[in-house]
């Protein structure tokens, strides 16, 4: 089945959807670098996509509000290195979420 292995790997990479860098929300209270790199990347990407995209209950908030949230949570809610890469991709490299 196309995409199955990607989905299966993603499920393993993200042990809890609402975890934070502080360990709240993760099984076994994983913190910081004990959280898989893939899960730390997904955490940042999920916030950017969710905040900037339209939802049935609200219009998209825009990429700048999403990036402001990543800046706000850098080092506390989100891995600082992942946050920096995300901010650089959008602000310095001109990346945009495909429509």
C-alpha positions in Angstrom: 0.0 0.0 0.0 1.6 3.3 -1.1 2.5 5.6 1.9 2.0 2.9 4.5 5.6 2.6 5.5 5.8 6.4 5.8 2.8 6.5 8.1 4.0 3.6 10.2 7.4 5.3 10.7 5.8 8.6 11.5 3.6 6.9 14.2 6.8 5.5 15.8 8.5 8.9 15.6 5.8 10.8 17.4 4.9 8.9 20.6 2.5 11.6 21.7 0.8 14.2 19.6 0.7 17.0 22.2 4.1 16.5 23.8 6.4 19.4 24.5 10.2 19.8 24.9 9.7 20.0 28.7 8.4 16.4 28.7 4.8 17.1 29.4 2.6 15.0 27.1 5.3 12.4 26.3 5.2 8.8 27.6 7.9 8.2 30.2 8.3 12.0 30.6 10.8 12.2 27.7 12.6 15.6 27.6 14.9 17.5 25.4 17.2 15.4 23.3 15.6 12.2 24.6 12.7 13.0 22.3 13.3 11.5 18.8 14.6 14.1 16.3 11.7 13.2 14.0 9.2 13.9 16.7 10.8 17.3 17.4 10.6 18.2 13.7 7.0 17.1 13.5 6.1 19.2 16.5 7.4 22.4 14.8 6.0 21.5 11.4 2.6 20.6 12.9 2.3 24.0 14.6 3.2 25.9 11.5 0.8 24.0 9.3 -2.1 24.0 11.8 -1.8 27.7 12.6 -1.3 29.0 9.0 -4.0 26.7 7.4 -7.8 27.2 7.3 -9.8 25.1 9.6 -13.5 24.5 9.6 -13.9 26.5 12.8 -11.6 29.4 11.9 -9.7 31.0 9.0 -6.0 30.4 8.7 -4.0 32.7 11.1 -1.2 33.2 8.5 2.4 32.2 8.4 3.7 35.2 10.4 1.5 34.3 13.4 2.7 30.7 13.1 6.3 31.7 13.0 5.8 34.1 15.9 4.6 31.1 17.9 7.7 29.1 17.0 9.8 32.0 18.1 7.9 32.3 21.4 8.2 28.7 22.2 11.8 28.3 21.0 13.8 26.4 23.6 10.8 25.8 25.9 8.0 24.1 23.8 10.1 23.5 20.6 13.7 22.4 20.0 15.7 25.5 19.5 17.7 24.1 16.6 14.6 22.9 14.8 12.8 26.2 15.5 15.8 28.1 14.0 15.9 26.0 10.9 12.1 26.5 10.4 12.4 30.3 10.8 15.3 30.5 8.5 13.5 28.4 5.8 10.5 30.7 5.8 12.1 34.1 6.5 15.5 33.9 4.8 15.1 31.2 2.1 11.6 32.2 1.1 10.0 28.8 1.6 6.2 28.8 1.4 3.7 26.0 2.2 2.5 24.6 -1.1 -1.2 25.5 -1.8 
